[in-house]
Amino acid sequence: MDGHARRRLLTAVGLVALLAAGGCSADSDGAGEPSAAVAPEQAAPADGGKAEQGADAGGTRSGAGGGSPDLRVDQRSIIYTGTMRVRVDDVDAAARSAITAVTGVGGFVGGDERSSGGTADARAELQLRVPAERFTAVLEELARLGRQEQRAIRTEDVTEETVDLDARIATQRARVESGRKLLARATSIGDLVTLESEVARREADLASLEAKKRRLADLTSLSTITLTLVGPEAEARDTEPDTGFVVGLRGGWTAFVASLGVLLTVLGALLPFAVALGVPVAVLLAVLRRRRRRPPAPAVNAPPPVPAARSAP
């Protein structure tokens, strides 16, 4: 074999080797591209799952451990309750203003109790239900009705209870549906009676859970404000101490006056009967006493007996 033929053979072998190397690299690149494309898709559910858990306000228990959801403050279920006492010049006018303020924001009056011996010592107690988002604003508006003497605000976080109720309601609904399906496939009288009783019990449990959920929803959506309005001269009964010598003395005097009043009431009720029965009894006793005081009649002496005459022998 001459030199030209040898060079041609080496050139052909080099081209074949170069083409083979290019095909292997292309295969390896093609296999790597799908894996790189799949990796973001596999990582997406993990991030998306976290985003969905964070966005779900009333979601179910997360993870196999059943931990509570991490909710933001504005997504939690909180019950707001407030009490306030305000001293005003005109109780009736202030009560009308309070009712107008509450109804103006979508609330309503749950109770209205008033006592008045006059304008100065009048007193009114209102149970007001207002939307939770307007709770603070309504409190500030009520405080401007007069001179605020007392304010107390209480909160109760019922988020965990709400989430638990949601999960229990979902489970109980599934149990009711399964019981109804079994009832539809029942063939014997015994099975019908047993399944009807079981379905009725499950439906009653579901209704009880739903009632609790509605109650919680009502308390969280509508806050309660107990407003006490007092006149300028009304006594601040809520601020008086309940112990001490003065308090005991005042309580004892109140009890004595009350007992004396009860005694006089009883005597007044018995007086007509005493007069009606006492006069005849007094007359009868007087007559009997006079009879006992009369002297006894003097005894009459009988004449001595006359001796009998003796007969002659």
C-alpha positions as CSV (number, residue, x, y, z in Angstrom):
1,M,0.0,0.0,0.0
2,D,1.5,3.3,-1.1
3,G,1.5,6.5,0.9
4,H,-1.5,8.1,-0.8
5,A,-3.7,5.2,0.0
6,R,-2.6,5.1,3.6
7,R,-3.4,8.8,4.0
8,R,-6.9,8.3,2.6
9,L,-7.6,5.4,4.9
10,L,-6.4,7.4,7.9
11,T,-8.6,10.4,6.8
12,A,-11.7,8.2,6.4
13,V,-11.1,6.6,9.9
14,G,-10.8,10.0,11.4
15,L,-14.0,11.3,9.9
16,V,-15.9,8.2,11.1
17,A,-14.5,8.7,14.6
18,L,-15.4,12.4,14.5
19,L,-19.0,11.6,13.4
20,A,-19.3,8.9,16.1
21,A,-18.1,11.4,18.8
22,G,-20.6,14.0,17.6
23,G,-23.5,11.5,17.7
24,C,-22.7,10.5,21.3
25,S,-22.5,14.1,22.4
26,A,-25.8,14.9,20.8
27,D,-27.4,11.9,22.5
28,S,-26.0,12.9,25.9
29,D,-27.3,16.5,25.4
30,G,-30.7,15.3,24.4
31,A,-30.9,13.1,27.4
32,G,-29.8,16.0,29.7
33,E,-32.3,18.5,28.4
34,P,-35.5,16.6,29.5
35,S,-34.0,16.1,33.0
36,A,-33.4,19.8,33.3
37,A,-36.9,20.5,32.1
38,V,-38.5,18.1,34.5
39,A,-36.6,19.3,37.6
40,P,-38.4,22.7,37.8
41,E,-41.7,21.0,37.4
42,Q,-41.0,18.6,40.2
43,A,-39.8,21.5,42.4
44,A,-42.9,23.6,41.6
45,P,-45.4,21.6,43.7
46,A,-43.4,22.1,46.8
47,D,-43.3,25.9,46.5
48,G,-46.9,25.9,45.2
49,G,-48.1,23.8,48.1
50,K,-46.6,26.2,50.6
51,A,-48.2,29.1,48.8
52,E,-51.6,27.3,48.8
53,Q,-51.3,26.5,52.5
54,G,-50.4,30.2,53.3
55,A,-53.3,31.5,51.2
56,D,-55.9,29.2,52.6
57,A,-57.6,31.2,55.5
58,G,-59.7,28.4,56.9
59,G,-57.8,25.4,55.6
60,T,-57.7,22.0,57.2
61,R,-55.0,20.7,59.4
62,S,-51.6,20.6,57.5
63,G,-49.3,17.6,57.3
64,A,-49.5,14.2,58.8
65,G,-48.9,15.5,62.3
66,G,-52.2,17.5,62.2
67,G,-50.6,20.8,63.2
68,S,-52.6,24.0,63.3
69,P,-52.4,26.3,60.2
70,D,-50.2,29.4,60.3
71,L,-52.7,32.1,59.7
72,R,-52.1,35.9,59.6
73,V,-53.7,38.1,62.2
74,D,-56.3,39.5,59.8
75,Q,-57.3,35.9,59.0
76,R,-57.8,34.6,62.5
77,S,-61.2,34.2,64.1
78,I,-61.4,36.5,67.1
79,I,-64.4,37.4,69.4
80,Y,-64.4,40.9,70.6
81,T,-66.4,41.9,73.7
82,G,-66.5,45.3,75.3
83,T,-68.1,47.1,78.3
84,M,-68.3,50.8,78.8
85,R,-69.9,53.2,81.3
86,V,-70.5,56.8,80.2
87,R,-72.0,59.6,82.4
88,V,-74.2,61.9,80.3
89,D,-76.5,64.8,80.9
90,D,-79.5,63.2,79.1
91,V,-79.7,59.5,79.2
92,D,-82.5,59.1,76.7
93,A,-80.9,61.4,74.2
94,A,-77.5,59.6,74.5
95,A,-79.3,56.2,74.1
96,R,-80.9,57.4,70.9
97,S,-77.5,58.6,69.6
98,A,-75.8,55.3,70.5
99,I,-78.5,53.3,68.7
100,T,-78.2,55.5,65.6
101,A,-74.4,55.0,65.6
102,V,-74.7,51.3,65.8
103,T,-77.4,50.8,63.2
104,G,-75.5,53.2,60.9
105,V,-72.6,50.7,60.6
106,G,-74.8,47.7,60.1
107,G,-75.3,46.6,63.7
108,F,-78.4,46.2,65.9
109,V,-79.6,46.5,69.5
110,G,-79.7,43.2,71.3
111,G,-81.1,44.5,74.6
112,D,-82.3,47.8,76.1
113,E,-83.0,48.2,79.8
114,R,-83.7,51.6,81.4
115,S,-84.6,52.8,84.9
116,S,-85.4,56.4,85.7
117,G,-86.6,58.3,88.7
118,G,-85.8,61.6,87.0
119,T,-83.5,63.0,84.4
120,A,-80.6,63.5,86.8
121,D,-80.5,59.9,88.1
122,A,-81.6,58.0,85.0
123,R,-79.8,54.9,84.0
124,A,-79.8,52.8,80.7
125,E,-78.0,49.6,79.8
126,L,-77.8,48.7,76.1
127,Q,-76.5,45.5,74.5
128,L,-75.1,46.5,71.1
129,R,-74.0,44.2,68.3
130,V,-71.6,45.8,65.8
131,P,-69.5,44.4,62.9
132,A,-66.1,43.3,64.2
133,E,-64.2,45.5,61.8
134,R,-66.0,48.6,63.2
135,F,-65.7,47.6,66.8
136,T,-63.0,50.1,67.8
137,A,-64.5,53.0,65.8
138,V,-67.9,52.4,67.5
139,L,-66.3,52.4,70.9
140,E,-64.6,55.7,70.3
141,E,-67.9,57.2,69.1
142,L,-69.8,56.0,72.1
143,A,-67.1,57.4,74.4
144,R,-67.8,60.8,73.0
145,L,-71.4,60.8,74.2
146,G,-70.4,62.1,77.6
147,R,-67.7,61.5,80.2
148,Q,-66.3,58.0,80.0
149,E,-65.9,56.4,83.5
150,Q,-65.1,52.8,82.6
151,R,-64.0,50.8,79.6
152,A,-63.0,47.1,79.3
153,I,-62.2,45.1,76.2
154,R,-61.8,41.3,76.1
155,T,-60.8,39.2,73.1
156,E,-61.0,35.4,72.5
157,D,-59.1,33.7,69.7
158,V,-61.3,30.8,68.4
159,T,-59.3,30.1,65.2
160,E,-58.3,26.6,66.4
161,E,-61.9,25.8,67.3
162,T,-63.1,27.0,64.0
163,V,-60.6,25.0,62.0
164,D,-61.4,21.9,64.1
165,L,-65.2,22.4,63.5
166,D,-64.6,22.7,59.8
167,A,-62.7,19.4,59.7
168,R,-65.3,17.6,61.9
169,I,-68.2,18.9,59.7
170,A,-66.5,17.7,56.6
171,T,-65.9,14.2,58.1
172,Q,-69.4,14.0,59.4
173,R,-70.9,15.0,56.1
174,A,-68.9,12.1,54.5
175,R,-70.3,9.7,57.1
176,V,-73.8,10.9,56.4
177,E,-73.4,10.4,52.7
178,S,-72.0,6.9,53.1
179,G,-74.8,6.0,55.5
180,R,-77.4,7.2,52.9
181,K,-75.7,5.1,50.2
182,L,-75.9,2.0,52.4
183,L,-79.5,2.7,53.3
184,A,-80.3,2.9,49.5
185,R,-78.8,-0.6,49.0
186,A,-80.5,-2.2,52.0
187,T,-82.7,-5.2,51.2
188,S,-84.0,-6.5,54.5
189,I,-86.3,-4.8,57.1
190,G,-83.7,-5.3,59.8
191,D,-81.0,-3.6,57.8
192,L,-83.4,-0.7,56.9
193,V,-84.3,-0.1,60.6
194,T,-80.6,-0.3,61.7
195,L,-79.4,2.0,58.9
196,E,-82.2,4.5,59.3
197,S,-81.3,4.8,63.0
198,E,-77.6,5.2,62.2
199,V,-78.2,7.8,59.5
200,A,-80.5,9.8,61.8
201,R,-77.9,9.8,64.5
202,R,-75.2,11.0,62.1
203,E,-77.5,13.7,60.8
204,A,-78.2,14.9,64.3
205,D,-74.4,15.1,65.1
206,L,-73.9,17.0,61.8
207,A,-76.6,19.5,62.7
208,S,-75.1,20.0,66.1
209,L,-71.7,20.8,64.6
210,E,-73.2,23.1,62.1
211,A,-75.0,25.0,64.8
212,K,-71.8,25.5,66.8
213,K,-70.1,26.8,63.6
214,R,-72.9,29.2,63.0
215,R,-72.7,30.4,66.6
216,L,-68.9,31.0,66.3
217,A,-69.5,32.8,63.0
218,D,-72.0,35.1,64.6
219,L,-69.7,35.9,67.5
220,T,-66.7,36.6,65.3
221,S,-68.6,38.6,62.7
222,L,-70.6,40.7,65.2
223,S,-68.9,42.0,68.3
224,T,-70.8,42.7,71.5
225,I,-70.7,46.1,73.4
226,T,-72.5,46.5,76.7
227,L,-73.0,50.3,77.1
228,T,-74.2,51.7,80.5
229,L,-75.4,55.3,80.4
230,V,-75.9,57.1,83.7
231,G,-77.3,60.5,84.6
232,P,-75.3,63.3,86.3
233,E,-76.5,62.3,89.8
234,A,-76.8,58.6,89.4
235,E,-74.8,56.4,91.8
236,A,-71.8,54.6,90.4
237,R,-72.9,51.2,91.8
238,D,-70.3,49.3,89.8
239,T,-67.4,51.2,91.5
240,E,-68.5,50.7,95.2
241,P,-66.4,48.4,97.3
242,D,-68.1,45.1,98.4
243,T,-66.2,44.8,101.7
244,G,-65.4,46.9,104.7
245,F,-67.1,48.2,107.8
246,V,-69.0,50.9,106.0
247,V,-70.3,48.4,103.5
248,G,-71.3,46.0,106.2
249,L,-73.0,48.7,108.2
250,R,-74.9,49.9,105.1
251,G,-76.0,46.4,104.3
252,G,-77.1,45.7,107.9
253,W,-79.1,48.9,108.0
254,T,-80.7,48.1,104.7
255,A,-81.6,44.6,106.0
256,F,-83.0,46.1,109.2
257,V,-85.2,48.6,107.3
258,A,-86.4,45.9,105.0
259,S,-87.3,43.6,107.9
260,L,-89.1,46.4,109.7
261,G,-91.0,47.2,106.6
262,V,-92.0,43.5,106.3
263,L,-93.1,43.5,110.0
264,L,-95.2,46.6,109.6
265,T,-96.8,45.2,106.5
266,V,-97.8,42.0,108.4
267,L,-99.2,44.0,111.3
268,G,-101.2,46.2,108.9
269,A,-102.6,43.1,107.3
270,L,-103.6,41.5,110.6
271,L,-105.1,44.7,112.2
272,P,-108.6,44.4,110.6
273,F,-108.9,40.8,111.7
274,A,-107.7,41.8,115.2
275,V,-110.4,44.5,115.4
276,A,-113.1,42.3,114.1
277,L,-112.3,39.4,116.4
278,G,-110.9,41.3,119.4
279,V,-114.0,43.4,120.3
280,P,-116.4,40.4,120.8
281,V,-113.8,38.6,122.7
282,A,-113.1,41.6,125.0
283,V,-116.9,42.0,125.7
284,L,-117.2,38.3,126.5
285,L,-114.3,38.4,128.9
286,A,-115.7,41.5,130.6
287,V,-119.1,39.8,131.2
288,L,-117.4,36.7,132.6
289,R,-115.2,38.9,134.9
290,R,-118.4,40.7,136.2
291,R,-120.1,37.4,137.0
292,R,-117.1,36.2,139.0
293,R,-117.1,39.4,141.0
294,R,-120.8,39.2,142.2
295,P,-121.1,38.3,146.0
296,P,-122.8,34.9,146.7
297,A,-126.5,35.1,147.9
298,P,-126.9,34.8,151.7
299,A,-127.9,31.4,153.0
300,V,-131.4,31.2,154.6
301,N,-131.4,29.4,158.1
302,A,-134.0,26.7,158.3
303,P,-136.3,26.6,161.6
304,P,-135.5,24.0,164.2
305,P,-137.4,20.8,163.9
306,V,-140.6,20.4,166.0
307,P,-140.4,17.3,168.3
308,A,-143.1,14.8,167.7
309,A,-145.9,14.4,170.4
310,R,-145.7,11.3,172.5
311,S,-148.8,9.1,172.6
312,A,-150.4,8.2,176.1
313,P,-149.9,4.7,177.4
